[in-house]
Structure formats: C-alpha cells, structure tokens
C-alpha cells in the first residue's frame, strides 16, 4: 500500500521472470523488506501491544471501581461508562497478539504474521464493532448530560425513557455495520499489521489487476474492492465522522445550558441582601422584611443589584453589649436560615468571601466532564481520522504515510480506555489532593481515590439502619394523610391522627409528607416553608453521579465539608449591626416562632395520649410500649 513504488515493484517482477522463484520468495529475501519487517513493523507491533495492554488494564480498573463502589450499577452514568469500557475492551482485544492474526502470506512485510483470512476477518469485526460502539457511547454520554443539565430530567425518567436507547443505538449500529463489512469481504491487511476495513492492496499487488492471485499467494489482489468501494468510503465517513460533529454540537448545547443556569442562580443568595445596606451602614429594613417574610412566603430579594454595596461601615458597627449580641445572633440565625432555605440544593451559588474559593457548581462540573470525555475520544481517534482523510483525498494506492505518523497512530489508537480512566478518576484525585487535612501527594491521592468505594446513596444508610433495628421497633406507613403503626403484620391505631398538614415536620426518617402533597420551586425562591421537590432531588442526585461525586467515600467528603464550612455562606452577623431599630422586633418574632413550635409539640402529645387511651383495652402492653417508643422518637 505504501512501502513500494511502481518502479521497485517492476524490478521484482523482472527478477521473478528471470528465475524460478515465486514472487513471495523473492520479496522475503529482499533487503528492503527485511529491514522494514524487522524494524518498523516489529516496533509498531510492540508499541501497539503495549498501548493496548495499558488501555485494557485501565478499562478493567474502571469496571472494578464501579462494581466495588456503593452505587455500583444503580446509576445511569455508571452503566454508560460500563458500556464504554466494554467497547474499548472489544476494540483492543486483538492488539496484544503481536500481528499473529495477520495472514501468513504477508510475512515478508509484516513481522510475526501467522494467520489467515478467517483470523484477519475476526480481528476486523472486533475492531469495527468496538470502535463504532465506543464512538456512539460517547454520543450517548453527551445525550445523558443534555438530559440532566438542559432538560432537568429525573433519574427515573432517564432510566425508563432515555437510557434504553442510549445503550441500544451504539450496540445495534456497531454490530450491523460489522456484519455488513464482513459479508462484503472488506476486512484485509495491506501492510499495517492490523486487519481493518480496507481494500487488499499489499506491496506485491502493485502491478496486478483486481482478482489476480500472484504466484506464491492465495488471497486475490483487490479483495473487498468493487462497486461497493465508494459506498464503503461514504458509510465509513458517516459512521466515524458524524459522531465528531455531534459531540461538538452537544458540547455547545451543554455549555449554553450551564451558562443560562448560572445566570439565573446568580440572582439569589446573600449577595442581593447586601445591596439593601446603604453606604452609611443603615439598612432599608422595611424593604428587606417585605422581601424576606417567613410567614407570607413572598419572594426573596429581586435579582439584579448585587454589587452596589459598601460594607465598611457595617463592619465597624460591632456590638459589645451582651443583650444586643444575643438579639443580633437571633436575627443572624434567621437570615442565615432564610438564605439556606432559599437555595437548599445549590450552596455553591451563594456569594463567598473570596471569588477564588468558589466551588464549581455541579452543572459546570458535569460540563467539564463531558468535554473531557469528548477530548478523550478525539485524542484516541485523531491519527485514524487524519489517515482516513488522506486516504480519501489521495486514493488508496497513492497515499504514503511517514514513519512518525505510523508510530503516532500505533501509540494513540488503542489508548481510549486509558484516557477514559483519567477522566473517570480525576475529580476524586483533585479533591483528595486539595484536601488541607490529609496533605496527600499526587501518588497518594491517586491510590486513595482508586481504592475508594465512593459515597453511599442517600437512602442506603437509612436502609441499613432500619435492618439493624430491634424487631420490636414499630415502623410507620404514611399515605394519604393517614399514619399507621405496623408490627408483626398487625395495624395499630394512628397516634398522630388529627395533626394538620401545616404543622412542623418531624425530624425522623420514619415519617414523611403525605403522598398527595406536591411541592415545587417557584421562579423566585421564598424565605418561607420552601420544600425541595422530588424532581429537584432527583436532578441533584443525577448531577452528583454525573459529576463524579460518587467517587469519594463519605468520610472524605465530610472532612472536606469541615474545611469549607466557614466559607460556604457568608456570616450575616456584621450586616445585622446595620439594623439598629429592628433588633427588638426580630427578637419578638423569634419568641413567637418558638411559642408556635411548643404549641405544635403539645398538640402532638395530646393527640397521641388520646389515641393511646382509646386502644389500651384492645392492645397488649408490648404494643403500647412500642407506641411510646415511636412517639418519643418522633418528638425528638
């Protein structure tokens, strides 16, 4: 294909005519081919085998980390990564064989060629299926990121409606395309040492027409070439290049979606509150109170004006009196709860003391990971795409690649699994390396991230705790506003019947809101009873998994949270000194809030005692003790 020019091949043909040796025997004894076979061909085979072994180990490591983690295959992100790793294993499975599958009649130019047409076709099928499946799994990953970030689909919706197509399309199109090429006899080796979809044009076929079998050979020249050749080139271009444009377009969509979300979320947080403190250090408390009312549920401060504030006067007004400090702390706690309730799932959008210490939002982290996987796809296929375009432009018989291009192709082509491993483990390594508590080196961070089992699911610890409870402990079933205690298959009376829906929620895991209550975020978050919806909870969970947050253990994340606990939300206490006339009012409101909590607790005790008295005659002492235990646990 690219080793001999026409004049050199004509000289070999003349030598064959003058002697009784076959063309193959003459080529095997030629110094040029011996030198090429023992240098470039052998070196390329060893390099490709070494790169493919690294890629195989990296893909196996990703699969092992996923299976070993607490999340396992329960997330869509992990299942897509599993499919990507399996595709890479299929693609690189034949590269470590050191050219054994190449037809033996090419041993004059390919080092260690010992195979036949069947083994060459098998390698071609595995390479085609693995390559195309991996390319379209990258597209599936980007579609998954678009569903999470732009369309904010829940994990349940993605798993049931979208994910089956994300797996089916890469698998089906790769298998169908591989079978079609096998039927058309497109899998050949023209001197590279790898059987791919190409026309059979080795060096000894330069002066022979298609279909001719030279002396000493068994494979006809031009095998796989015919009327379907142009169609094959177009199909190959469509299959292998279209994903490149799709990845570029999807990354643009993801970037615009993240940019839109960040602009929207920047309107909320403590930053807008600071705008209402004027340069003299006196706040417009009436405007602030009307915009942040705990009872009315009015929206938080309008977005917009975030930067027009001078806090120098505010910071100078530190109170030294004990009673004033207590009152200020009460108001500070209320304003801090206001900000936390306004944005419960996006703490990274709050204004920090330093812009450099901002943690990336989950959406932006997901965008970076999508870009990283796309770059991994491009890095592993760049040499192949360059050689493919040159073959189309110059023709299959006239293209001549340099040694550096061939070596570059052999090094980068099998390394897709290694690139994916770097992208997969990178967030955990960076987080461990930046941890101030551990002081780890890069190697230590890599080892700890590799052996980490990841974070547990939010309900996983609760499930394990429920299993460890004593059998006498009752559980509850709350549905349609009714609470029941179930023990040993028997239903006990409702100890909380009559408690209104607007009462303060319990702080235990056994009681939840009624099934028919649906909450959702308004366009402008409020400072009142703002509850996170199932939709946003699922989106937050999916974002965490897609961003790679599941690659760290819970204790590592806890240490990281302790380090940054003072930076997440700016302490509003200095700002409150700007409210000289409102401290007593806020203290009275806080006392009213505490009184309401006491009334609700007393109501629970009354309802519970009344219901227990009604059922004492019908239930055993053991059930009564269980009810008391449940009520005590609920009111804690």
C-alpha positions as CSV (number, residue, x, y, z in Angstrom):
1,X,0.0,0.0,0.0
2,X,2.7,2.5,0.8
3,X,6.0,0.6,1.0
4,X,7.0,0.2,-2.6
5,X,6.8,2.5,-5.6
6,X,5.9,1.1,-9.1
7,X,9.5,1.1,-10.4
8,X,10.7,-1.0,-7.5
9,X,7.9,-3.5,-7.8
10,X,8.5,-3.8,-11.6
11,X,12.1,-4.7,-10.8
12,X,10.9,-7.6,-8.6
13,X,8.6,-8.8,-11.4
14,X,11.5,-8.9,-13.8
15,X,13.6,-10.9,-11.3
16,X,10.8,-13.3,-10.9
17,X,10.7,-13.8,-14.6
18,X,14.4,-14.5,-14.8
19,X,14.4,-17.0,-12.0
20,X,12.3,-20.0,-11.0
21,X,11.4,-18.4,-7.6
22,X,8.0,-17.2,-6.7
23,X,7.3,-13.5,-6.1
24,X,6.8,-14.2,-2.5
25,X,10.2,-15.9,-2.1
26,X,11.8,-13.0,-3.9
27,X,10.2,-10.5,-1.6
28,X,11.1,-12.4,1.5
29,X,14.8,-12.3,0.5
30,X,14.8,-8.6,-0.4
31,X,16.9,-6.5,1.9
32,X,14.4,-3.6,1.9
33,X,11.6,-5.7,3.2
34,X,13.8,-7.5,5.7
35,X,14.9,-4.1,7.1
36,X,11.3,-2.8,7.2
37,X,9.9,-6.0,8.7
38,X,12.5,-6.2,11.5
39,X,12.4,-2.5,12.4
40,X,9.3,-0.5,11.7
41,X,6.8,-3.4,11.6
42,X,8.2,-5.1,14.7
43,X,8.4,-1.8,16.6
44,X,4.9,-0.8,15.6
45,X,3.5,-4.2,16.8
46,X,5.2,-3.9,20.1
47,X,4.2,-0.3,20.7
48,X,0.6,-1.1,19.8
49,X,0.6,-4.2,22.1
50,X,2.0,-2.1,25.0
51,X,-0.6,0.7,24.5
52,X,-3.5,-1.8,24.2
53,X,-2.4,-3.6,27.4
54,X,-2.4,-0.2,29.2
55,X,-5.9,0.6,27.8
56,X,-7.2,-2.9,28.8
57,X,-5.9,-2.6,32.3
58,X,-7.4,0.9,32.6
59,X,-10.9,-0.2,31.3
60,X,-10.8,-3.2,33.7
61,X,-9.9,-0.8,36.6
62,X,-12.9,1.4,35.8
63,X,-15.2,-1.6,35.7
64,X,-13.7,-2.8,39.0
65,X,-14.2,0.6,40.7
66,X,-17.8,0.8,39.5
67,X,-18.6,-2.7,40.7
68,X,-16.8,-2.1,44.0
69,X,-18.5,1.2,44.7
70,X,-21.5,1.7,46.9
71,X,-23.5,2.9,44.0
72,X,-22.5,0.0,41.7
73,X,-24.5,-0.1,38.5
74,X,-27.5,1.7,40.1
75,X,-26.8,5.0,38.2
76,X,-27.2,5.7,34.5
77,X,-23.8,7.3,34.4
78,X,-22.1,4.2,35.7
79,X,-23.9,1.9,33.2
80,X,-22.9,4.2,30.3
81,X,-19.3,4.1,31.5
82,X,-19.5,0.3,31.7
83,X,-20.7,0.1,28.1
84,X,-17.9,2.4,27.1
85,X,-15.3,0.3,28.8
86,X,-16.7,-2.9,27.3
87,X,-16.5,-1.3,23.9
88,X,-12.8,-0.4,24.5
89,X,-12.1,-4.0,25.6
90,X,-13.6,-5.4,22.4
91,X,-11.7,-2.8,20.3
92,X,-8.2,-3.5,21.9
93,X,-8.6,-7.3,22.4
94,X,-6.6,-8.3,19.4
95,X,-3.8,-5.7,19.5
96,X,-1.7,-7.5,22.2
97,X,-1.4,-10.6,19.8
98,X,1.6,-9.0,18.0
99,X,0.3,-9.5,14.4
100,X,-0.4,-13.2,14.8
101,X,-3.8,-12.8,13.2
102,X,-2.4,-11.2,10.0
103,X,-2.4,-13.7,7.0
104,X,0.9,-15.5,6.9
105,X,1.5,-14.7,3.2
106,X,2.3,-11.2,4.3
107,X,5.2,-12.3,6.4
108,X,7.6,-10.7,4.0
109,X,6.4,-7.3,5.1
110,X,4.5,-7.8,8.4
111,X,6.5,-9.1,11.4
112,X,5.2,-12.3,13.0
113,X,2.3,-12.7,10.5
114,X,0.9,-16.2,11.1
115,X,-2.8,-16.1,10.5
116,X,-5.2,-16.4,7.6
117,X,-8.3,-14.8,6.1
118,X,-10.6,-16.1,8.9
119,X,-8.4,-14.7,11.7
120,X,-8.0,-11.4,9.9
121,X,-11.7,-11.1,9.4
122,X,-12.3,-11.9,13.1
123,X,-9.9,-9.1,14.1
124,X,-11.6,-6.7,11.7
125,X,-15.1,-7.5,13.1
126,X,-13.9,-6.9,16.7
127,X,-12.1,-3.7,15.8
128,X,-15.1,-2.3,13.9
129,X,-17.7,-3.3,16.5
130,X,-15.6,-1.9,19.4
131,X,-14.6,1.3,17.6
132,X,-18.1,2.2,16.4
133,X,-19.7,1.2,19.7
134,X,-17.2,3.3,21.6
135,X,-17.8,6.3,19.4
136,X,-21.5,6.2,19.8
137,X,-21.3,5.6,23.5
138,X,-19.5,8.9,23.7
139,X,-22.5,10.4,22.0
140,X,-24.8,8.6,24.4
141,X,-22.9,10.2,27.3
142,X,-23.4,13.7,25.9
143,X,-27.1,13.0,25.4
144,X,-27.3,11.9,29.0
145,X,-25.6,15.1,30.1
146,X,-28.0,17.2,28.0
147,X,-31.0,15.4,29.6
148,X,-29.7,16.1,33.1
149,X,-28.5,19.7,32.6
150,X,-30.6,21.3,29.9
151,X,-33.9,19.4,30.3
152,X,-33.6,18.6,34.0
153,X,-35.0,15.1,33.7
154,X,-35.2,13.0,36.8
155,X,-33.2,9.8,37.3
156,X,-36.4,7.7,37.0
157,X,-37.3,9.3,33.7
158,X,-33.8,8.9,32.2
159,X,-33.6,5.3,33.4
160,X,-37.0,4.3,31.9
161,X,-37.4,6.5,28.9
162,X,-34.0,7.5,27.6
163,X,-31.4,5.1,28.8
164,X,-32.6,2.0,26.8
165,X,-31.9,4.0,23.5
166,X,-28.5,5.2,24.8
167,X,-27.4,1.6,25.0
168,X,-29.3,0.1,22.1
169,X,-28.2,2.5,19.4
170,X,-24.4,2.0,19.8
171,X,-24.7,-1.7,20.1
172,X,-27.1,-2.3,17.2
173,X,-25.4,0.1,14.7
174,X,-21.9,-1.3,15.5
175,X,-23.0,-5.0,15.1
176,X,-24.9,-4.3,11.9
177,X,-22.1,-2.3,10.4
178,X,-19.5,-5.0,11.4
179,X,-21.6,-7.8,9.8
180,X,-22.1,-5.8,6.6
181,X,-18.4,-5.3,6.1
182,X,-17.7,-9.0,6.9
183,X,-20.2,-10.1,4.2
184,X,-18.6,-7.7,1.7
185,X,-15.1,-9.0,2.5
186,X,-13.8,-5.6,3.5
187,X,-11.5,-6.8,6.3
188,X,-8.0,-7.0,5.0
189,X,-4.4,-6.1,5.9
190,X,-2.4,-4.1,3.4
191,X,0.8,-3.9,5.4
192,X,-0.1,-2.1,8.6
193,X,-0.2,-5.3,10.7
194,X,-3.9,-4.6,11.6
195,X,-6.9,-6.0,9.7
196,X,-9.3,-3.2,9.2
197,X,-12.0,-2.3,6.6
198,X,-9.7,-1.6,3.6
199,X,-9.1,-3.0,0.2
200,X,-6.5,-5.7,-0.1
201,X,-3.6,-3.9,-1.8
202,X,-0.3,-5.1,-0.3
203,X,3.0,-4.3,-1.9
204,X,3.1,-7.4,-4.1
205,X,-0.2,-6.4,-5.8
206,X,1.1,-3.1,-7.3
207,X,1.2,-4.3,-10.9
208,X,-1.7,-6.8,-10.8
209,X,-5.4,-6.2,-11.5
210,X,-8.1,-6.9,-9.0
211,X,-8.9,-10.5,-8.7
212,X,-5.5,-11.8,-9.8
213,X,-3.6,-14.1,-7.4
214,X,0.2,-13.6,-7.8
215,X,2.5,-16.6,-7.7
216,X,3.1,-17.8,-4.2
217,X,0.0,-16.1,-2.7
218,X,-3.6,-17.3,-2.1
219,X,-5.5,-14.0,-1.5
220,X,-6.6,-12.3,-4.7
221,X,-5.5,-8.7,-5.1
222,X,-8.2,-6.1,-4.7
223,X,-10.2,-8.2,-2.2
224,X,-13.0,-6.1,-0.9
225,X,-12.8,-3.7,-3.7
226,X,-15.6,-3.3,-6.3
227,X,-18.8,-1.4,-6.9
228,X,-19.3,-1.0,-3.1
229,X,-16.0,0.7,-2.6
230,X,-17.3,4.3,-2.9
231,X,-20.3,3.4,-0.9
232,X,-18.0,1.9,1.8
233,X,-16.0,5.1,2.0
234,X,-19.2,7.2,2.3
235,X,-20.5,4.9,5.0
236,X,-17.2,4.9,6.9
237,X,-17.2,8.7,6.8
238,X,-20.7,8.9,8.1
239,X,-20.2,6.3,10.8
240,X,-16.9,7.6,12.1
241,X,-17.0,11.4,11.4
242,X,-20.7,12.2,12.2
243,X,-20.1,11.5,16.0
244,X,-17.3,14.1,15.9
245,X,-19.8,16.8,14.8
246,X,-22.5,15.5,17.1
247,X,-20.1,15.7,20.1
248,X,-19.2,19.3,19.2
249,X,-22.8,20.4,18.9
250,X,-23.8,18.6,22.1
251,X,-21.0,20.3,24.0
252,X,-22.2,23.7,22.7
253,X,-25.7,22.9,24.0
254,X,-24.4,21.8,27.4
255,X,-22.3,24.9,27.7
256,X,-25.2,27.3,26.9
257,X,-27.5,25.4,29.3
258,X,-24.9,25.7,32.1
259,X,-24.4,29.4,31.3
260,X,-28.1,30.0,31.5
261,X,-28.5,28.2,34.8
262,X,-25.6,30.1,36.4
263,X,-27.0,33.5,35.3
264,X,-30.3,32.5,36.8
265,X,-28.9,31.2,40.1
266,X,-26.6,34.2,40.5
267,X,-29.7,36.3,41.3
268,X,-30.2,34.5,44.6
269,X,-28.2,34.2,47.7
270,X,-26.8,36.6,50.3
271,X,-25.4,38.9,47.7
272,X,-28.7,40.6,46.9
273,X,-29.3,41.2,50.6
274,X,-26.1,43.2,50.9
275,X,-27.4,45.6,48.2
276,X,-30.0,46.9,50.7
277,X,-27.4,48.2,53.1
278,X,-26.5,51.7,52.1
279,X,-23.1,53.4,52.4
280,X,-23.9,54.8,55.8
281,X,-24.3,51.4,57.3
282,X,-28.1,51.6,57.8
283,X,-30.2,49.0,56.1
284,X,-33.6,49.5,54.5
285,X,-35.1,47.0,56.9
286,X,-38.7,47.6,55.8
287,X,-37.9,46.7,52.3
288,X,-35.8,43.7,53.4
289,X,-38.6,42.5,55.7
290,X,-41.2,42.8,52.9
291,X,-39.0,40.8,50.6
292,X,-38.0,38.1,53.1
293,X,-41.1,37.3,55.1
294,X,-41.0,34.0,56.9
295,X,-44.8,33.8,57.2
296,X,-46.1,35.3,53.9
297,X,-43.8,33.3,51.7
298,X,-43.0,36.3,49.5
299,X,-40.1,36.0,47.1
300,X,-36.6,36.7,48.1
301,X,-34.9,39.9,47.1
302,X,-35.2,40.7,43.5
303,X,-32.2,39.8,41.5
304,X,-30.2,42.3,39.8
305,X,-28.4,44.7,42.0
306,X,-25.7,42.7,43.7
307,X,-22.5,44.7,43.6
308,X,-23.7,48.2,44.8
309,X,-22.8,48.0,48.5
310,X,-20.3,49.4,50.8
311,X,-19.8,47.2,53.9
312,X,-17.0,49.2,55.5
313,X,-19.5,51.0,57.8
314,X,-21.3,47.7,58.6
315,X,-18.1,46.0,59.7
316,X,-17.2,48.9,62.1
317,X,-20.5,48.7,64.0
318,X,-19.7,45.7,66.2
319,X,-21.9,45.5,69.3
320,X,-20.2,44.8,72.6
321,X,-23.3,44.6,74.9
322,X,-24.4,41.1,75.8
323,X,-28.1,41.5,75.2
324,X,-27.6,43.2,71.9
325,X,-25.2,40.5,70.8
326,X,-27.8,37.8,71.7
327,X,-30.5,39.7,69.8
328,X,-28.2,40.1,66.8
329,X,-27.3,36.4,66.8
330,X,-31.0,35.5,66.8
331,X,-31.6,37.7,63.7
332,X,-28.4,36.4,62.2
333,X,-29.6,32.8,62.5
334,X,-32.9,33.7,61.0
335,X,-31.3,35.4,58.0
336,X,-28.9,32.6,57.6
337,X,-31.8,30.1,57.6
338,X,-33.5,32.3,55.0
339,X,-30.6,32.0,52.6
340,X,-30.2,28.3,53.2
341,X,-33.9,27.6,52.6
342,X,-34.0,29.8,49.6
343,X,-31.3,27.7,47.8
344,X,-31.2,24.3,49.7
345,X,-29.6,22.3,46.8
346,X,-27.3,24.8,45.3
347,X,-25.0,26.1,48.1
348,X,-22.3,26.9,45.5
349,X,-24.4,29.8,44.1
350,X,-24.2,31.8,47.4
351,X,-21.7,34.6,47.5
352,X,-18.4,33.6,49.1
353,X,-15.9,35.7,50.9
354,X,-13.4,35.2,48.1
355,X,-14.3,34.5,44.5
356,X,-11.2,32.3,44.2
357,X,-12.6,30.0,46.9
358,X,-15.8,29.3,45.0
359,X,-16.5,25.6,44.4
360,X,-17.7,24.7,40.9
361,X,-21.4,24.1,40.5
362,X,-22.4,20.5,39.8
363,X,-23.7,21.6,36.4
364,X,-20.4,23.1,35.4
365,X,-18.6,20.1,36.7
366,X,-20.8,17.9,34.5
367,X,-20.0,20.1,31.6
368,X,-16.3,19.8,32.2
369,X,-16.6,16.0,32.4
370,X,-18.5,15.9,29.1
371,X,-15.7,18.0,27.5
372,X,-13.1,15.7,29.0
373,X,-14.7,12.5,27.6
374,X,-15.1,14.2,24.2
375,X,-11.4,15.1,24.2
376,X,-10.5,11.5,25.1
377,X,-12.5,10.4,22.1
378,X,-10.7,12.9,19.9
379,X,-7.2,12.0,21.2
380,X,-7.6,8.3,20.6
381,X,-9.0,8.7,17.1
382,X,-7.1,11.7,15.8
383,X,-4.4,9.8,14.0
384,X,-7.0,7.5,12.5
385,X,-9.1,10.4,11.2
386,X,-6.1,12.1,9.7
387,X,-5.0,8.9,7.9
388,X,-8.6,8.2,6.8
389,X,-9.0,11.7,5.2
390,X,-5.6,11.4,3.5
391,X,-6.6,8.0,2.1
392,X,-9.8,9.5,0.7
393,X,-8.1,12.5,-0.8
394,X,-5.0,10.8,-2.4
395,X,-6.5,7.4,-3.0
396,X,-5.8,4.0,-1.6
397,X,-2.9,3.3,-4.0
398,X,-1.1,6.7,-3.8
399,X,-1.1,7.5,-0.1
400,X,2.3,7.3,1.7
401,X,2.5,7.8,5.4
402,X,5.6,8.8,7.2
403,X,7.2,6.7,9.9
404,X,6.3,9.3,12.6
405,X,2.6,9.2,11.5
406,X,2.6,5.4,11.7
407,X,4.1,5.4,15.2
408,X,1.8,8.1,16.4
409,X,-1.2,6.1,15.1
410,X,0.1,2.9,16.9
411,X,0.6,4.7,20.2
412,X,-2.7,6.7,20.4
413,X,-5.2,4.4,18.7
414,X,-5.6,1.8,21.4
415,X,-5.4,4.3,24.4
416,X,-9.1,5.2,24.6
417,X,-9.5,3.2,27.8
418,X,-6.6,4.9,29.4
419,X,-8.0,8.3,28.6
420,X,-11.4,7.4,30.0
421,X,-9.8,6.2,33.2
422,X,-8.1,9.5,33.7
423,X,-11.4,11.4,33.2
424,X,-13.2,9.0,35.5
425,X,-10.8,9.2,38.4
426,X,-9.6,12.8,38.0
427,X,-12.3,14.5,40.2
428,X,-11.6,12.3,43.2
429,X,-7.8,12.7,42.8
430,X,-8.1,16.5,42.7
431,X,-10.4,16.7,45.7
432,X,-8.1,14.5,47.7
433,X,-5.0,16.4,46.6
434,X,-6.6,19.8,47.6
435,X,-7.7,18.5,51.0
436,X,-6.0,20.5,53.7
437,X,-6.5,17.9,56.3
438,X,-4.8,14.9,54.6
439,X,-1.8,16.6,52.8
440,X,-1.5,13.9,50.2
441,X,0.9,13.7,47.4
442,X,-0.3,13.0,43.8
443,X,0.5,9.4,44.1
444,X,-1.2,9.0,47.5
445,X,-4.3,10.8,46.2
446,X,-4.4,8.5,43.2
447,X,-4.1,5.4,45.3
448,X,-6.7,6.5,47.8
449,X,-9.1,7.5,45.0
450,X,-8.6,4.2,43.3
451,X,-9.4,2.2,46.5
452,X,-12.3,4.4,47.5
453,X,-15.8,2.8,47.4
454,X,-17.5,6.1,46.7
455,X,-20.3,7.8,48.5
456,X,-23.4,5.9,49.7
457,X,-26.8,6.6,48.3
458,X,-28.9,8.9,50.4
459,X,-31.3,6.1,51.4
460,X,-28.6,3.4,51.7
461,X,-27.6,4.3,55.2
462,X,-31.2,4.6,56.2
463,X,-31.9,1.1,54.9
464,X,-29.0,-0.4,56.7
465,X,-30.1,1.3,59.9
466,X,-33.6,0.0,59.5
467,X,-32.3,-3.5,59.2
468,X,-30.3,-3.2,62.4
469,X,-33.3,-2.1,64.5
470,X,-34.7,-4.5,67.0
471,X,-37.8,-6.4,65.8
472,X,-40.0,-4.8,68.5
473,X,-39.4,-1.4,67.0
474,X,-42.5,-0.3,65.0
475,X,-42.4,1.3,61.6
476,X,-44.9,3.7,60.1
477,X,-46.9,3.9,56.9
478,X,-47.9,7.4,55.9
479,X,-50.2,7.6,52.9
480,X,-53.0,10.0,52.0
481,X,-52.6,11.8,55.3
482,X,-53.0,8.7,57.5
483,X,-50.4,7.3,59.8
484,X,-50.4,3.7,60.9
485,X,-48.0,1.6,63.0
486,X,-47.3,-1.8,61.6
487,X,-45.9,-4.5,63.8
488,X,-45.8,-8.2,63.0
489,X,-48.3,-7.8,60.3
490,X,-50.9,-6.1,62.5
491,X,-52.0,-2.5,62.1
492,X,-52.1,-0.3,65.3
493,X,-54.1,2.9,65.8
494,X,-52.9,6.2,64.5
495,X,-51.2,8.1,67.3
496,X,-50.8,11.2,65.2
497,X,-54.3,11.4,63.6
498,X,-55.6,14.9,63.6
499,X,-52.3,16.7,63.3
500,X,-52.7,19.2,60.5
501,X,-50.6,19.2,57.3
502,X,-49.2,22.6,58.1
503,X,-47.6,21.5,61.3
504,X,-43.9,21.4,61.7
505,X,-42.4,18.3,60.1
506,X,-40.8,15.6,62.2
507,X,-37.0,15.2,62.3
508,X,-37.0,11.4,62.0
509,X,-36.7,9.2,59.0
510,X,-39.8,7.2,59.6
511,X,-42.3,10.0,59.0
512,X,-42.6,11.8,55.6
513,X,-45.0,14.1,54.0
514,X,-48.4,12.8,52.7
515,X,-48.3,11.3,49.2
516,X,-50.7,13.8,47.7
517,X,-48.7,16.9,48.7
518,X,-46.7,18.2,45.7
519,X,-44.1,20.9,46.1
520,X,-42.0,22.6,43.5
521,X,-39.7,25.6,43.4
522,X,-41.3,28.8,42.2
523,X,-39.4,31.0,39.8
524,X,-38.5,33.3,42.7
525,X,-37.5,31.2,45.8
526,X,-39.0,32.4,49.0
527,X,-37.8,32.5,52.6
528,X,-40.7,30.6,54.0
529,X,-41.5,26.9,54.2
530,X,-39.6,26.1,50.9
531,X,-39.5,22.3,50.4
532,X,-37.3,20.6,47.8
533,X,-39.3,18.6,45.3
534,X,-38.8,15.1,44.2
535,X,-37.9,16.4,40.8
536,X,-35.1,18.6,42.0
537,X,-33.9,16.0,44.5
538,X,-33.6,13.5,41.6
539,X,-31.8,16.1,39.5
540,X,-29.4,16.9,42.3
541,X,-28.7,13.2,42.7
542,X,-28.2,12.7,39.0
543,X,-25.9,15.7,38.8
544,X,-23.8,14.3,41.7
545,X,-23.4,11.0,39.9
546,X,-22.7,12.5,36.5
547,X,-20.2,14.9,38.0
548,X,-18.2,12.1,39.6
549,X,-19.1,13.0,43.2
550,X,-19.7,9.3,43.8
551,X,-16.0,8.5,43.6
552,X,-15.2,9.6,47.1
553,X,-16.0,8.0,50.4
554,X,-18.4,9.7,52.8
555,X,-15.7,10.3,55.4
556,X,-13.5,12.1,52.8
557,X,-16.4,14.3,51.8
558,X,-17.2,15.0,55.5
559,X,-13.6,16.1,56.1
560,X,-13.8,18.4,53.0
561,X,-17.1,19.9,54.3
562,X,-15.5,20.6,57.6
563,X,-12.7,22.5,55.9
564,X,-15.0,24.7,53.9
565,X,-17.8,25.1,56.5
566,X,-16.7,28.6,57.2
567,X,-16.7,29.6,53.5
568,X,-20.0,28.3,52.2
569,X,-22.3,31.0,53.4
570,X,-21.1,34.4,54.5
571,X,-21.9,35.1,58.1
572,X,-24.5,37.8,58.1
573,X,-23.8,39.0,61.6
574,X,-21.8,42.0,60.6
575,X,-24.6,43.1,58.3
576,X,-27.1,42.9,61.1
577,X,-25.4,45.7,63.0
578,X,-26.9,47.9,60.3
579,X,-30.4,47.2,61.7
580,X,-30.4,49.3,64.9
581,X,-34.2,49.8,65.1
582,X,-35.2,46.3,64.3
583,X,-33.4,44.0,66.8
584,X,-36.2,44.1,69.4
585,X,-38.9,43.4,66.7
586,X,-37.0,40.4,65.3
587,X,-36.5,39.1,68.9
588,X,-40.3,39.2,69.5
589,X,-40.9,37.4,66.2
590,X,-38.4,34.7,67.2
591,X,-40.2,34.3,70.5
592,X,-43.5,33.9,68.7
593,X,-41.9,31.3,66.4
594,X,-40.7,29.3,69.4
595,X,-44.1,29.5,71.0
596,X,-45.7,28.1,67.9
597,X,-43.3,25.2,68.0
598,X,-44.2,24.5,71.6
599,X,-47.9,24.6,70.8
600,X,-47.5,22.1,68.0
601,X,-45.5,19.8,70.3
602,X,-48.2,20.0,72.9
603,X,-50.8,19.2,70.3
604,X,-48.9,16.1,69.3
605,X,-48.6,14.9,72.9
606,X,-52.4,15.5,73.4
607,X,-53.4,13.6,70.3
608,X,-51.0,10.9,71.0
609,X,-52.2,10.4,74.6
610,X,-55.9,10.4,73.5
611,X,-55.3,7.7,70.8
612,X,-53.3,5.5,73.1
613,X,-56.1,5.7,75.8
614,X,-58.7,4.5,73.2
615,X,-56.7,1.5,72.3
616,X,-55.3,0.4,75.7
617,X,-58.2,-2.1,76.2
618,X,-57.5,-3.8,72.8
619,X,-53.8,-3.9,72.6
620,X,-51.1,-5.6,74.6
621,X,-48.6,-3.9,76.8
622,X,-45.9,-4.7,74.3
623,X,-47.7,-2.7,71.5
624,X,-48.2,0.2,73.9
625,X,-44.5,0.3,74.8
626,X,-43.8,0.3,71.1
627,X,-46.1,3.3,70.5
628,X,-44.4,5.2,73.4
629,X,-41.0,4.4,71.9
630,X,-42.2,5.7,68.5
631,X,-43.8,8.9,69.9
632,X,-40.7,9.7,71.9
633,X,-38.5,9.2,68.9
634,X,-40.8,11.3,66.7
635,X,-40.8,14.3,69.1
636,X,-37.0,14.4,69.5
